[in-house]
Every structure is written in structure tokens, then in C-alpha cells.
Amino acid sequence: MKRRIRGIVVALALAGSAFSQTATMGAQTSTISGSSRGYWFTAPADFTMTGVQVLTQTGSTNAFQNFAVVRFTGAVPPPNFSSVTNAFTPLALGFDLPQNAFQPVSIAIAAGDVIGVYGNTAASSGTTTGAGSYAGVVQQTTTILGNTVNLYRSGMQFHLGSATSPQGMHDVWSEPSSFNITRVEFTYTPTIPLVPTAYCTVGTTTNGCSPTISAANNPNLAQSNVCSITVSNVEGQRTGILFYGVHGTMSVPWCTAGGSSFLCVKTPLWRTLVQSTGGTFGACDGALVLDWNAYQIANPSADGNPWAVGLKAHVQGWFHDPPACRTTFLSEALELTYVP
């Protein structure tokens, strides 16, 4: 189903320590010397990677770190060892950099991207071998914007370094049968739209109304941004609600046969209070309105609370339309993203 985006959306990668977060690794369980290892993961949301640090082995005095970040082509993970791939785009490469510090990068990553992160530490600049600190034993995970993300073992049979692999990673593989991954942490900031984004297909009610949804501002943590959501062009003198979810978008026909509206918010859903659309019976001058901040304050246990910068809510309108299939109709949907 064709997805329609309405309005101008500007992405702002929030910089500054107040909004920087770290994708942390588990504790060391073993070590490796020689070939370079790391992990791949699927990005759960849009964010900007801002720093990379390869963690040293316990007790190590290695003073240098080498690292690489890549994006796999077509969101296809690297093949299982012993097959290899070079179908990726290098995003960052660092050689012979000081250890025990995050090295700055600026990498825009989109939800669904398959990203590889690799690294090692070295005793001196330009060495031909390196060391890695493994986290392993069980499936390794990290947290990105509140999402638990699986990390999968990946690497190459070569040393990543200025003297041995000046082009960076090559002939990369994955090894899902092992949980040992080199501990490479990264910092990131959420990528946040400046305004809410309307999405999904707008259908037509039995009286020819095409209900749209909008809000002037995204909500913020202090609830000082005015965030009033309005579903316009609704059947007059009907009852309806706004509902929302925090688990992403979808586009599924509301009825298996007939009808032209779509459910655009993934379940589970949280329903707000029933209200009248007002307006004139038989006309398209009705509306559904929700003061998002007031609703969240009045319902502190509502889905999504407590909110954090970068978290999203997907909102849609539902109202009665007796001649329609299922006697109801859905508006298009709106994606809200929490800003500072």
C-alpha cells in the first residue's frame, strides 16, 4: 500500500551531552588476539552515532585503538562463515587513535539499517596484530533509544590496522553460533523531526469526507510545547475517539472487503475518551481534538510513560460512520516524537 507523507519534515540530530546516550557492552568473558572481530545489529530507530570506543582487555596497557563502522547494502546482514561479503558502505574508520576515549564520528543511521561495528586495541601505532575484549556466553544485547537490540558476532580473518588493512574492513562474515563479540561501545543522539509527521492513506467516508490529522508541535518532556492534535474533515454529529500506540506504524485495511480506511498504528493501542465530532450531520465539518499534554498528565500510567527524548507515539482517529463497513471509519495517522 502506498504510503503518503504530508508536510515538510526536517530532521534535527540533537547534539550536546544532555541528549547523548551510550550503547554499552557486557562484561568481558574472554579475549582474542590477531584477527578483528565485532558485531552487526539492525537499527531500531533513527539516530546519529557520535563516538566510538574499543574497550581494552582487563589489565591491558594497550594505548591505541582501531575501529570501523559499516552499513550493509540492502539491509542484508553478512553471510555465515566461511562465506564473506564486501557489500557494504564504510561509514567511519579510525587507526592508531588514543585508547580510553570515545573517538568522534558523525554517522546518520536510519531505522532498519544493518550496521557493523568492529575494532581492536594495539600496543603501538602501526602494529600488524591487535587485541580484543570479548563479551559472550549468551546472546549479547545493548540498548538504543529504549529498545533492546541484539548484537551478532561478525568479523574478518585479518587485522584491522593502518599497516594491514588500510582500506578498512573487507571479506566480512557473521557467526551466529557464537556469542563472542568484541566490546566496542558507541555514543549517539536521537534524530528528531521538528514537526509531527502525518502518514498512511486517507480514505473517503460514506458522505465523501477525507479525515486528516495534524499537530503544530511535537511534545516535549517538560510538557511546555503546546501539542494539540486535531482530526479534521470528519463526519459531523458522530462520536469517536483518538487512540495511539508506541510500537510503530503499519497500513492494514480496516475491513477485509469494502471500505477505504486503514489501521495505521501497531497494537497494543491506548484509547482516549469518547467525544462528539460536532459539526453538521451529513457534512464534513466535524473534528476530533486531543490535548496530548493534558491527557498524559491526567493518565500517568498511560502507554509510553515515562517518556524520553526520541520516543515516538503514533496517533489515529476513529469515529462512527454507520453505512460504512464495520460501521466505523479511521483517519490518517500522525507520528509524534518527543523533543527536549
N, C-alpha and C positions, 0 to 999 in steps of 0.2 A: 504494500500500500504506500502510495506516495506520501512523503512527509513534508508538510508545508511549514516554513518558518516565517513568521511575520514580525516586522520591526527590525531595527538596527541593533545588533548585539556587539558590544565592544568588550574584549577580554582584557582584564587587568591582572597581571601577575603581581600579587602583593609582595613587596619586598619589606625588609625590616625584621628585626629579631622578634618582635611581638607576635608575628604570624608565621615564623619559621618553625618547622617541625622536623623531627629526625626519624627516619626509618631505621630502627635499631635491629641488631642481630642478637642471636642467642649466645650463651656462654661457650667458650672453647671446649671442645670434646676431643680433638686430636689435631695433628699438624701435617703439613706437606712441604716438601722441598722439590724444586725443579719446575715442572710444567705449571701453567697458570690455570686457575680454576675460579669459579664464581657462581652465578645463578641467573636464571631468567624468571620473569614474572609478567603477568598481564595487569596493566594499569587499571585500577577500579574507577578512576575519575581523572579529570583534567588537573594537572599540577605542573609546576616548574621545579626541576631539580636544580639546586643552588650550590651544592657542595658534595664532595666525595672524600671518604677516608677509608684506607685499608687498615684494618686492625692488626696489630703485631701479635706474634706468638707470645704466650706467657713467658716472662723473663727475657725476651729478646731485646737486644740493643740495636737492632737494625734502624738506621737513621733515614732511610729513603723509602718511598712508595711509588709504585707504578700502577696505573689503573686505566680502564677503558669502559665506555658505555656505548651500546649499540642499539639500534631499533631494527627488529627483524622484518623483512619485507612481507607485506600482506598479512601481518599479524600471525605469521606461521612460526611456531617455536622451532628451535634447532632439532635436527633428527637425532634419533637414539644412536649412541656409539655402537659400531665404529663408523657409521655414516657421518659425513660432515657437511657443512654449508658455509657459503660466503654470501648468501642472500640477506644482507643486512646493510644498514647505513651507519657508519661511525658517527657518534654524537659528541663524544669527548674522549680525549686521550692525554694522559699525563705521565711523564717519565722523570725519574730521578728527582722527585719532589720531597720536601721535608716531611718526615713522619710525625705522627701525633698531632695532626691538624687537618681539618677539613680544607681541601683544596677547592677554590671557587670554580663553578661551572654555571652555565645558564642554558638549560635544556627544557624546551616546551614539550610536554608529554600529554597525549590525549587519551581519554578513556578507551580501553580496548587495545592500545598499543602493546606489543610484546617487546619487552626491554631486557637486554642482557647487561649485567654488571660484573666486572672481572677485576682482579688485582693481585698484587703480591708486594712484599716488602723486601728490601735488599740492604746488605751491609755497606755497600759503597755505590757510587754513581757508575753506571755503565756496566754492571756485572752481567754475567751470562746465566745466572741462576737466581732464583728468588725463593721466598718462604711464604707460606700461607697458614693462617689460623683457621681451623675448621670448626664450624658448629654442625652437629649431626645427631645421629642415633634415631631421631624421629623426624617426621615432616617439619621442616623449618618454615616459619612464617614471620612476617613483620606487619606493621600497621601503617596504612596510608589513608589519611583523612577519615579516620574512624573505621576503615574497612580492614578486616583481616585478610592478608594476601599471602598465598602460598609461594614459596621460593623453591625453584627446582634446580638441581645440580647441573652445571654446564661448564665448559672449558675448552681448552685446546691442548694438543700434545707438544707445546712449545712454551718457552719462557717469554712472557710479555715484558719487553725491555727495549731500551734505545739501541742496544748493540745486537739484539737478536730478532726483534720484531718491530722495526721502526715504522712499519705500516699499521701497527696495531693488531687487533685480533684477526685471525684467519683460520679457516678449517675448523669451525666451531661445532661442537656436538652437545648433546644432552644425555643424561644418565639417570632416568627416573628410579632405577632400582637402588640408588644410593642417596642418602640424605646429607652426605658431607658437602657443605658449601663453604667457600672461602668467605670470611666475615668482612664484607665491605659495606659500610654504612653510608647513607646519603641524607642530606638535608633537603627540604623542599618547602615551597609555599603554594597554597591553593591558587588556582586560576579562576577568577570570579567574574562573571558577566556584570556589567554596570547596571543593567536593567533586566527585569524578568523577561523570559522568552516564551511566547506563545507557540504551540506546536500541535501537530495532529490535523486530521481532516475535519473541516466544518461541513456538517450535513444540513439538510433542509427539513424543517418540521412540516406538519400537515397544512399549516397556514402560510408556508413559504418563508419562515423565519430561519436565519442562519446565525445561531448563537455564538458569539465570540467572547473572549475573556482577556482581561488586561489588568495591569497594576503599574503605577508610575515608578515605584521604587522597590528594590529588594529589601527584605527585613534586615535589621542589624541586631547584634547581641544586646545592646542597651535598650532596644525597642524604641529608639528615638526617631528612626526613619518612619515616616507615615507609609503604611503598607495596606492600602485599601484595594481589595480585589473586586472587580465588577464583571459579571457576566451580562452582556448586553444583547439586544435583538432577540429577546426571549418572548415566548407566547405570553400574552397578558392574562392576568387573573388566573394564574395557576399557582400551585405550591411546588416548592423544590428545595434543594439543599446544595451546598458546596461540600465536596469531600476531597481528601488528599491522601497521599502515600509518600513514603520516603525510600522506596526500593526501586525507583527507576521508571522509565517510560515504556509504553507499548502502543499498539494500534490494532485492536481486535473489534470486528463488527459487533455492535450491541445486540443485534438479532441474527439468528442463523439464516433467516430468509426475510427479505424485505427490510425496509428502514434504511437510513443513511447516516446514522451516527455511530461513533466508535468509542469504546472504552480505552482510554489513553494513559491510565495510571496503573502500575502494577500493584497487586494486592500484597499484604493486607491494607485495607483502606480505613480511614478515620473520618466519620461523618460529623458535620457541623449541624446546627439546629435548623429545623424546618422553618421556612419563611414563605411569604407570599411574593409573587413576582410583580404585583401591582399592575399598572398599565390598563389597557383596554382589551376586553375579551375579543378574540379573533384577530388582534393586531400584534405587531412585533415590537411593542413599546414597553414590554416587561423587562425586569432586571433582577439579578440575584447579587447581593453585596455582602462581603465579609471583611470586617476589620481584623486583619490577621494578628496584629499585636494584641488586641484586646482579647481575642479568642485564646491565644496561647497563655496570656496572663491568667485568664479565668479557668483554664484547664491545664494546670502544670503537669499532669500525668498523661497528657495527650501524646500521641506518637511523635517521636522526634526529639522530645525534651530529654535532657538539656541540649540545646542547640550549640553548634560550634561553627566558627568561620569555615566556609566552604561547603557545609552540609546543604542538601537540597530537599525541597518539598515540591511535589507535583500535584497541582490543584485542578479540579474539573467541576463543572456544574451539571446537575441532574434535575429535571423537572417533569411534571405530568404533561402528557400530550395524548389524551385518550384514544384518538383514532390511529396513533402510531403503533408499530409493533411493540409488544410488552407495555403498551400504554404510557411509555415514558421516552424521554429524549435526552441526549448528552451534548454539551457544548464542546468546543475545542478545549485544550488543556494549557496550563501555564506552569513553567518551571521557575521556582523561586530559589535563590542561592543566598545563604546568609553572608553578610559582609561585616567588617569590623564596626 
